[in-house]
Amino acid sequence: MAKNDKIYSWEFFILLMALSLGVFLRFSLSALGYNVDIVNFWNTVNYIISGENLYAATDKYNYGPIWGYALAFFTKLLNITDINNFRILITSLLTIADAIICVIVSKKFGRYYGAFFFLNPISIFVSGYHGQFDNFAIMVGLLSVIIYSNSRSNSSFIIGLVFLGLSLSIKHILFMLPIWFFMSERNLFKKICFLLVPYGLFFISFIPFLPEGANGVITNVFAYRSFNNAPFWSFVVPYSLYVFVPKFILFLGSLFVCGFLLRRHSPLEIFLNYLALTLIFSSAVALQYLVIPVLFLIIYWNTWFIFYLVIASATYMAHNDGISLVVLRDYVGWNGRFGIHLSVLAFGIGYLMSKVRKDQLRMYGKIIVDNSRKLFID
């Protein structure tokens, strides 16, 4: 067997083992139980199956309709009648989404990257226990970017935009990405399509629920602001500034500026940076949002991201919406408080380090050491 064939076989074996172990870990966590999000999804599915207007029936569903109706379809198809089996359905769908991302990453960057993605603890916690579906929207968004990047005709380009619209209609994590691509694209026709197609599909998805569900769509989807905790801004901006500039405006403004600065990067680089900066600048970071920048972390790995993985994992193990381990809450005395803030700070440092070259780091380190000697020794 040639050397290259041996390397190929070994990498494939590592990827296969990572997929097997990752599936096992996800379903093992699933066996621990479920949180309030699973209960809300179960209620959502029951509203849909009984024929009620989703956005008029509940204020606990804050997304586009695709995820809810996909769950209702499979629940009815598989004749699921209790929440425990429903919980397994969600874990299965999210594991499939993670596996698709894993395969894409493996083909694009290498099998070790794919294995690292599928075994990263944040994705395992979110898909295996939490049950939130950010990874599903990211997976469809990643497909849209790849189709767009490889498009050689207007028809394939439009197909890529349709996938982006579907991603928004699953969960609108990528709500500013069409604007980033609008600033990046130089072709006028494509610029216009980036504004019309994804947003058009997103808005069209709510039409079947009007007018009865109009108030629910506006209040619980468009105006929904989650925790409004703004971890990054709480570190860098005086609290008094929020009186004049709302946190959400700071979030939007930061993303817009970053999109302009990154406009000459490749579509995939733009997508990955968008995921990272969405977590850093977000005005509202719930526990499941910690999974959003994982793709960036895997591709642009540096040792500073270890702190993010450790802090975020510990937060998931202690937090009420996470596993809520007794040993952490009762014996260590930590319930995950400030864990989200510390996770965002750790990721922000890792992101900054990914943008600084090693020679620059050595130069800055030498400057700091020299100045310290002058200050404390000389």
N, C-alpha and C positions, 0 to 999 in steps of 0.2 A: 504493500500500500504506500503510495506517495506521501511525502510529508504534509503537503497541503490537504490531502484527503483525510489524514489523521487529525489535523487541526479542525477541519470541518466537522468530522464525526464527533470529536470531543466537545466542540462548541454546541452542537446539536444536542448531545447528551446532557450538557449543563442546562440548556434551555428547557429540555423536556423534564428534567428533575425539578427545575424551578417552577414550572407550570403545575406539576403534580403536588409539590409541597405547598405552593400558593393556594391551590384549590382546597387542599386539606385544611390549611390554617383558616381560610375564610369560612368554611362550613363548620369547623370546630368552634369558632367564635359565635357563629349563628346559633349553635346549640345552647349558648349561655342565656338566651332570652332576647328581648327586644325593648326598644325605648318608645317614647311617645310618637315619634315620627312614623313608626310602623303602624301604630294604632290609628293615626290620622289617615294614612294611606288605605288602611283596611276600611275605614268609614267612607273614604272617598269612593272606593270601588263599589261599596254597597249603594251609595247614592246613584252612581252611574248605572249599575245593573237594574236598579228599581225605576230607572227612567227619569230621575230628577235632573234639574238644571244644575250642573256642577257648581257654577259660580254663584248661584242663588242659594244653594243648599248649605254651603259651609264657608267659613272664613279661614280655614286651616290649609287650604290648597292655594299656594301663592305662585303658580307657574303656568306655562302654557298647557294646553289640554292633552298633549300626546302621551306623556308619562301615565297619567291617570287612566286614559282609555286603553293603553297597552296593558296595564295591570288588570283592568277589567276584562279585556279580551282573554288573556291567559288564565285568569281566575275562572272564567266561565268555561273555557275550553277544557281545562284540567279538572273541572268540577271541584274546586277548592271551597270548602265550607267552614274552615276554622282558621284562626289567625296564625297558628303555629305553622301549618303548611303554607300559608300565604307568605310568611316570613322566609321560608325556604325558597319560594318562587322569586322573591326580591333578591336574595343572595345569588341565586342562579343567574338572573339577568345581569346583575352588576358584575359578577365574575366573568361572564361572557364578554361584557364591555371591556373589562380589564385585559382579558386575553387577546381581544382584537387589537387594543393599543399595544400590547406586548409584541404581537406579531409585526405590526407596522414599525415599531421602534427597532425590532431585530433586523428587519429588512433594510431599514434606512441607516442605522448606525452600528449594528452589530448585535450578535446574540447575547453578549454579556450585558449590554445595555438593556435589552429586553428582559433578561432574567432579573436584573436589578430592579427594574420597574415592577415586575409582577410580585417580587418579594419585599418591596418596601413596606414598612409597617403601617404607614398612614393609609395607603390604599387597602391594605388588609383589614384595618380597623373599620374604615368607612363602608367597604363592600361586605365585609363579613358580619359586622355587628350593627353599625349605625343605620344602614339601609338608605342613606341619601344617595341621590343619583347624579351628582355632579360629573362623575366619570362618564356617564352615558352621553351627556351633552358634549363633553370634551371629546369623546371618541368620534361622534358624528362631526364635530367641528374640525377635528384632525383630518378626517376623510375629505371634508370640503376643501381644506387647504391643499392637500395632496392633489386632488382633482384639478383645482385651480392652477397649481404650480405646473402641472403636466399638460394643461389644456393646449391644444393646437388648433382649435376651432371655436367659434362662438357657441356652438351647441354644448361642447364639453365644459366650456367656461360657465355657461348658465347652469349646467348640472351641478357644478361645484357650489354655485350660489344657492341653489335649491337645498343642498345639504346644509349650508350655513343657516338658511332660514329654518330648516327642521331642527337644528341644534338650538336656535333661539326659542322655538316652540316647545322644546323639551324642557329646557331650563335656560333662562336668558343670561348666562354667565358671560357670553361673548357679545353682549349688547353694544359695545363700542367698537368691536373688531371691524365691522363693515366700514366705519368711518376711518379707521386706521388704513384699511386697504384703499379707500377712496383717496386718501392723501398719498399713498404709495403708487397707485396705478397712474400711468401717464396717458393711457388711451381714454378719450372722452366718453366713448360708448360704454366702456367697462366701468368708468367712474360712476356714471349714472346708474348702471345696473347694480353696482354695489349698494347704492342707497335704496333702489326700488325693490329688488327681488327679496333679499333676506328680511327686511323690515316689512315689506308687503305681505309675505307669507306669515310672518309672526302676527300681524294685525288681522289678517284674514282668518286665522285659526280661531279667533274669538267670535266671529260673526254668528255661528250657529247658536250662541248662547245669549244673543241680544233679542229683544231689549230687556228680558227678565233678569238676566245676569249682569247687566251693564254696571250696576253699582258695585257688585262683587269684583268684576274685572278691574275697574278703576281703583277701588280701595285696596283690594287684597293682592293685586298683581302689580299694577303700574305704580301705585303709591306706597307699596309695602317697603319698609326700611329695616326689618329685622331688629337686631339689638342696638344699632346705632352707636357702637362702642368705639369705633375709629382708633384702633390700637396705634398705628403709626403716627397719626395726628396728635394723639394724646401725649406722645413723647416729644414732638418737635414744635407744637403750636400752643401758645398760651390759651387757656380756657376762655378767656374774655373775648378772643377773636371769633369764637363760634357764634357770638351774639350778632356779629356783622356778616360773617361768611359761614353759612351752614356746612356741616361736614360733607354732605353729599355733593355740594358744589365744589369743595376742595378735591374730592374724589374725581369728579368728572373733568375738572380743569387739569388735574395732574395727568390723567389718562390722555386727554387731548394733546397736551404738550409733548408727552412721551411718544405718542403716535406720530407726531410731526418729526421729532428728532430721529425716530427709527424708520422713517419712510423709505430710505434707500436700502434697507436690508431685504433679504429674500423673504418670500411669503411664510416659509416655515419658521425662520428666525423671528419674524414679526409675531406670529402666533405664539411661540414659546415665551417671548418677552411679555406679551400681553397677559398670559396666565400668571407670570411672576409678579408683574406690576399691579395686577388686579388685587392680589392678596395684600401687597405692601400698602397700597394707597386706599384700600376700601374703607368706606365710612361705616361698614357693618360687617363684622367677621364672626360668623357662627362657627361651631366646632368643625362641621363638615367642610368648611371652606379651606381648611388646612391642606386638603388633598389637591386643590386647584393648581398649585405651582409645581407639583411633583415631577411632571414631565420636564420642566426647565431644570430642576435640580438634578435629574438623572443625566441629561445631556450635557449640562455645563457644571458637572460635579467639581467641587473643591472641598477641602477638609472642613471649612467653616460650616458647611451644611450638616455635618455630624451633629452640631449643637441643635440645629432645627429638628432633626429626626428624633433626637433624645428627648427634647423638651415637649415636642408635639405628641410623641408616643406616651410620655408620662401624663400629659394632660388628658389624653384619650382614656387612659387607664383609671384616672381619678375623677373625671368630670361626670356630672349627673347624666348628661346626654351620651356619655361613653359607657365604659364597662363599670365604672364606679367601684373599683376594688376596695374591699374592706381594709386590707392591710395598709393602703395609702391613706384612706380617709380616717380610720380610727386609731391606727398605730403611729403612722408618720404625721398625721394631723394635717394633711393637704387634700383639698377637694377639687383641685384644678384651678383654683382662683388665680387670676393673672396669668394662667398658663397660655391662653390665646395671645395676650399681649407680648409675653416673652417669646413665644413662637414666631410671631411676626417680626419682632426685633431681630431674632437670630437669623431668620430667613433674609431680612433686609441686609444684614451684614454679609451673609453669604452671597447675595446677589451683587452687592457692591464689589466684593472680592473677585467675582467672576468677570467683572469688567476692567479690573486693574491687572496689568501685566506683571510678571514676576520681577522684571528688572525695575519697574516702577516701585513695587513693594520694597525691594532692597534699597532703592534710593530714599524712599520716605522713611524706612527704618533707620538708615544711616543718619538722616537729618535729625530724627527724634533722639537717637543715642547721643549724637554730637552736642545737641542743644541741652540735653539732660546733664552731660558732663560739665558743660560750661556753667550751668545753673547750680548744680549741687557740689561740684568738685573745685572748679576754678574760682 
